[in-house]
Amino acid sequence: MSAVVRSRPWLLTLIALAVLVAVNTALQPSFVQPAVLQSNLTTFLPLTLVAIGQTYVVMGGDIDLSVGAIAALVNVVTVSAIAAVGGDGLTPIIAGLAAGLATAVVCGVINGVLVAVLRLQAIVTTFATGIVFAGTALFVLPQAGLPVPEAFWRSYGATLIGLPVVLWILLAGLAFALFLGRRPFVAHLTAVGGSRVGAFQTGLSLSRVRIGAFVLSALFAGFAALCLTGETASGDPLLGQSLALSSISAVVLGGTALSGGSGGPVGSILGALVLGMIGNVIFFAGLPFAWQTLVQGLIVLAALAGGVLVTRR
C-alpha cells in the first residue's frame, strides 16, 4: 500500500476529495443536483486551471508567484481589446481572446528569461514581476467595469452536447495534461527539477525547458482569466489575487514536491477540487464567518504537512 501511495501520491488526495464530497452532501443534500454541481465547478475551475500550469513550474524546481497578476492582466487586456474592436459579434470576442492569450505568453516568456537565462531566483523574480503585471493591469483598466458582450458570458454558462461548457473546459485541461505527460517535455522537466547538474550533463537545454514551463504556467493563468471573465462578464484589475498561493497549495496537496522532480497535474486538479470542497464544507457547517478562514487554513496546513511527510518517506 505504501509503495502504491509513493508511486501515486494523488491517491491520498482522491480519498480526501471523496470524504469531503460525502460530508458536503450530508450537509447540503442538494449538492448532487446538476445545477449545484455546475455552479461549484464554475467556482473551482479557475484555480484548477492555474494549478495545472503551476505544476509544470514546480516540477522543474521553480515557483511562479505571478500567476494571479497574470490572470488580472489577461482579464483587463481581453475586455479592453473587445471594447476597442467594438460590436457584439464574434470578431471582437476572438480579438479579445487572442490579445489576452498573447499577453499571457509574453508574461510567461518574461518570467522564463529572467529565471532561466539571467538565472535570477524564481520566487523573488516572479514576486517582482507579479507586482509589475498587477501595476500594468491597473494602468490598462484603472477601475473595475467594461462589460463583455452577452455572447461571451452566455457561451461560458451554456451547455454543449448535454454537458456544461465549464466541464468541457476541465476535461480539455485534463486531456492536455495527460497528452503532455506522454511527451518528452515532461520527462525533461522532471529531470531538470530532480537534478539540474545531471540534466545539463546529459545535454538537455535547461533554459528552453524552464522557459517552456513558465509559458505553460502563464497560459493556464490566462485560460483561468478567461473563465473568470466569462463568470463576471466584466474586467477587474484586482482579479485573482489569491490564485498564486492557492495554486501552490493545490499543487502540493496533489503530491507534487516543491523541491521539483516529481508529481503531475492530475494530482493538482484533485488538490484544487479539495481546496474548493474544504470551503464548501466550512460554509455549510454553519461556522461563524470569522472562523471560516482560520479553520480552512488549519486544514490546508495539516494536509500540506501530511503531503510533505509522505514525500520524505
C-alpha angles and dihedrals in degrees: 000000000000090000090053091050092049092051093043108027090168088074089078089051090050091052091049090050092051091051092049091048090052092049092046091050090052092050094040111030091185090062093098094055112111094237092052092046090051091049092051093046090051088055095046098042101082093053090045092055093046090049091054091055093042089055093066092052092048092046087058091055096257135099133219117214093168099072094099092052091045089054091051092048093048089049095054094041090051096050092041092051091049090050092046093054091043132198134081099261132103096269098071091046092052090046090051094048092048093048092048096049092044088054090052092052092050091051091050092050091049091052092045095049093047093049104033103031103029089034097226118161109272100220094050094040096050090044088056096043088048088060090049093048091047090051091049090052090054090048092052094045114011094185135033115261137069102129123222123233117282091244090063099058095033090056091049092053095042132097128247121201089346096308129097116260089235089061091050089052091052091048090049090053091049092047091051091050092050092046094048090046088067094050125092091245094075092047089051091046091051090050092050091049093046097049123350092189092052092045091051091049090054089057100255118152100239093187094053093048095047093045088051090054092052091048090052090049092051092045093054089047086054092051089050089052091053089051091050089048090053090048097047096031090216146064125272123177090201094054121136100010093153096045097094099059093034091053091050089051090050091049093052092043087054092059102260111140115233088220088065133230099092142056135052145229095260090069090046090055089054090045092054091050090049091054090051093048091049089058091048094050092049092049097048092042085070097236116166112268092242090059099044097081092044094051092045091051092050092049092049091046091052091048092049092048090051091050092051092050092050091048092050092050 
